[in-house]
Amino acid sequence: MFEYDDLLVNDHKQVQRLKIADTLSKLFAERASQNDEEGRFPFENFKELKEEGFVKLTVPKKYGGGDLSLYDFLLIQEKIAEGDGATALSLGWHNGIVMNIRDSNKWDEQKFAQICYEIVNEGKLINSCATEPTSGSPARGGKPLTSARKDGNVWIINGHKTFTSLAPALDYFIVTATIEETGEVGEFLIPKEADGLRIEKTWNTLGMRATRSDDLLLTKVKVQGDALLSIRMQQKPEPQGWLLHIPACYLGIAKAARNYAVQFAKKYQPQSLPHPISEVPEVRRKVAEMDIDMMKARHFMYHVAYLWDHFPGKRKKMGEELAAVKYVVTNSAINIVDMAMRIVGGQSLMKEHPLERYYRDVRAGLHNPPADDLTFMKLGQKAFS
Ligand SMILES: Cc1cc2nc3c(=O)[nH]c(=O)nc-3n(C[C@H](O)[C@H](O)[C@H](O)COP(=O)(O)OP(=O)(O)OC[C@H]3O[C@@H](n4cnc5c(N)ncnc54)[C@H](O)[C@@H]3O)c2cc1C
């Protein structure tokens, strides 16, 4: 338990939901090490998340979902990530994408209603596949080499996507492709059963191994005309609050590391000391540093989420704040895990302690969007515009 949790939660429903999330998170923590080691997707975790209604949290109420605000969504993300970062990041993509479609109205309403029905009643999972081997981060605006060609009322899609999180568990893939006839970039909805769709098990990474963010290969995949969901706008993209699921996840990992180090310090008493290391001033200073980083990151993130939820009219102006939250929280999380490992010492490197996994997982945050350099560019531009 992080002592400052209470400050962020005040209504009964939030507390109830967080209690369920806490129970799930503890179960996931028990499985995290093995899934990480084997690079295995946490199918059991997702079975339980579905049973508890956690894959419909952001579906609109009118379609049977929880209609969560951004703030409440982040509380859940942070809590699940305390147990297993890979599960939280995977869940965050699914719930975040649904939240984004809900709030941006960018899909045809009938299509969205149908997908919501399948999520609510069948526990279906969805994610966006935008990254390609040579495209780099889609946040930089490069055009996909994946192509879509219209043939009568059918789209024919060919391409190669990388970093497809939840690959073996997805029911729907939202694929970005350049439309051959117009040069525009479209988003296409492709069901997992589509002929020509194949997952290649390429995901063998340092961290976030259980997200199974494998490659997606599309060879002459045929989908109906209405599979085209939206066209990417030429102008500056709208700020996207849902992406804060990413920093929330890394903050949860940092919180787990901080709590582990504090518990360790209470018990560990080397021969050279008449008391546990928790009484060593330098250890206390390090804990204080971690807690200041935690407070800074959490209050900033939840405050921006609060503004997003309560002042929808100001969302268009919040791009810089959202990017700054990602930067501050992700980098603070990395510092906190580092500090936790310094407190624990050499044992933090050992596989039987979770810290070395936190250390590997938290690094992945640097490579989720937006990258730090894009945030600096954004803020620099704003300052001189
Ligand atoms: C755990 C994890 C899960 C992910 N899940 C998904 C997912 O589900 N779906 C998905 O689509 N993607 C996913 N991604 C991919 C992610 O969004 C990025 O696309 C991916 O990490 C590549 O980003 P990058 O910054 O390395 O790429 P790049 O943009 O190629 O950056 C690499 C380097 O090149 C430099 N660079 C490249 N282009 C430019 C430029 N134009 N100007 C200046 N500098 C440049 C960068 O500064 C950086 O130093 C995931 C990534 C991770 C780590």
PDBQT file of the ligand as one rigid body, heavy atoms in Angstrom, charges set to zero:
ROOT
HETATM    1  C1  LIG A 401       5.764  -2.614 -25.064  1.00  0.00    +0.000 C 
HETATM    2  C2  LIG A 401       5.349  -1.960 -26.326  1.00  0.00    +0.000 A 
HETATM    3  C3  LIG A 401       4.075  -2.177 -26.835  1.00  0.00    +0.000 A 
HETATM    4  C4  LIG A 401       3.681  -1.580 -28.032  1.00  0.00    +0.000 A 
HETATM    5  N1  LIG A 401       2.423  -1.844 -28.536  1.00  0.00    +0.000 NA
HETATM    6  C5  LIG A 401       2.040  -1.311 -29.721  1.00  0.00    +0.000 A 
HETATM    7  C6  LIG A 401       0.758  -1.613 -30.294  1.00  0.00    +0.000 A 
HETATM    8  O1  LIG A 401      -0.034  -2.357 -29.720  1.00  0.00    +0.000 OA
HETATM    9  N2  LIG A 401       0.456  -1.102 -31.516  1.00  0.00    +0.000 N 
HETATM   10  C7  LIG A 401       1.324  -0.294 -32.204  1.00  0.00    +0.000 A 
HETATM   11  O2  LIG A 401       0.997   0.159 -33.299  1.00  0.00    +0.000 OA
HETATM   12  N3  LIG A 401       2.545   0.011 -31.685  1.00  0.00    +0.000 NA
HETATM   13  C8  LIG A 401       2.915  -0.470 -30.479  1.00  0.00    +0.000 A 
HETATM   14  N4  LIG A 401       4.173  -0.175 -29.961  1.00  0.00    +0.000 N 
HETATM   15  C9  LIG A 401       5.119   0.561 -30.805  1.00  0.00    +0.000 C 
HETATM   16  C10 LIG A 401       5.390   1.976 -30.365  1.00  0.00    +0.000 C 
HETATM   17  O3  LIG A 401       4.218   2.759 -30.404  1.00  0.00    +0.000 OA
HETATM   18  C11 LIG A 401       6.459   2.567 -31.311  1.00  0.00    +0.000 C 
HETATM   19  O4  LIG A 401       5.926   2.660 -32.602  1.00  0.00    +0.000 OA
HETATM   20  C12 LIG A 401       7.714   1.715 -31.377  1.00  0.00    +0.000 C 
HETATM   21  O5  LIG A 401       8.202   1.498 -30.084  1.00  0.00    +0.000 OA
HETATM   22  C13 LIG A 401       8.770   2.371 -32.236  1.00  0.00    +0.000 C 
HETATM   23  O6  LIG A 401       9.052   3.628 -31.715  1.00  0.00    +0.000 OA
HETATM   24  P1  LIG A 401      10.501   4.249 -31.840  1.00  0.00    +0.000 P 
HETATM   25  O7  LIG A 401      10.463   5.517 -31.071  1.00  0.00    +0.000 OA
HETATM   26  O8  LIG A 401      11.546   3.251 -31.554  1.00  0.00    +0.000 OA
HETATM   27  O9  LIG A 401      10.614   4.458 -33.411  1.00  0.00    +0.000 OA
HETATM   28  P2  LIG A 401      11.251   5.585 -34.233  1.00  0.00    +0.000 P 
HETATM   29  O10 LIG A 401      10.271   6.677 -34.415  1.00  0.00    +0.000 OA
HETATM   30  O11 LIG A 401      11.781   4.978 -35.488  1.00  0.00    +0.000 OA
HETATM   31  O12 LIG A 401      12.460   6.124 -33.366  1.00  0.00    +0.000 OA
HETATM   32  C14 LIG A 401      13.724   5.445 -33.293  1.00  0.00    +0.000 C 
HETATM   33  C15 LIG A 401      14.816   6.486 -33.213  1.00  0.00    +0.000 C 
HETATM   34  O13 LIG A 401      14.882   7.232 -34.430  1.00  0.00    +0.000 OA
HETATM   35  C16 LIG A 401      14.644   8.616 -34.203  1.00  0.00    +0.000 C 
HETATM   36  N5  LIG A 401      13.704   9.073 -35.258  1.00  0.00    +0.000 N 
HETATM   37  C17 LIG A 401      12.950   8.309 -36.077  1.00  0.00    +0.000 A 
HETATM   38  N6  LIG A 401      12.237   9.087 -36.930  1.00  0.00    +0.000 NA
HETATM   39  C18 LIG A 401      12.538  10.351 -36.639  1.00  0.00    +0.000 A 
HETATM   40  C19 LIG A 401      12.125  11.603 -37.146  1.00  0.00    +0.000 A 
HETATM   41  N7  LIG A 401      11.228  11.672 -38.146  1.00  0.00    +0.000 N 
HETATM   42  N8  LIG A 401      12.628  12.710 -36.588  1.00  0.00    +0.000 NA
HETATM   43  C20 LIG A 401      13.513  12.646 -35.577  1.00  0.00    +0.000 A 
HETATM   44  N9  LIG A 401      13.950  11.499 -35.027  1.00  0.00    +0.000 NA
HETATM   45  C21 LIG A 401      13.488  10.359 -35.569  1.00  0.00    +0.000 A 
HETATM   46  C22 LIG A 401      13.999   8.687 -32.808  1.00  0.00    +0.000 C 
HETATM   47  O14 LIG A 401      14.271   9.910 -32.147  1.00  0.00    +0.000 OA
HETATM   48  C23 LIG A 401      14.620   7.512 -32.088  1.00  0.00    +0.000 C 
HETATM   49  O15 LIG A 401      15.868   7.901 -31.572  1.00  0.00    +0.000 OA
HETATM   50  C24 LIG A 401       4.583  -0.745 -28.738  1.00  0.00    +0.000 A 
HETATM   51  C25 LIG A 401       5.858  -0.496 -28.220  1.00  0.00    +0.000 A 
HETATM   52  C26 LIG A 401       6.249  -1.085 -27.027  1.00  0.00    +0.000 A 
HETATM   53  C27 LIG A 401       7.622  -0.800 -26.511  1.00  0.00    +0.000 C 
ENDROOT
TORSDOF 0
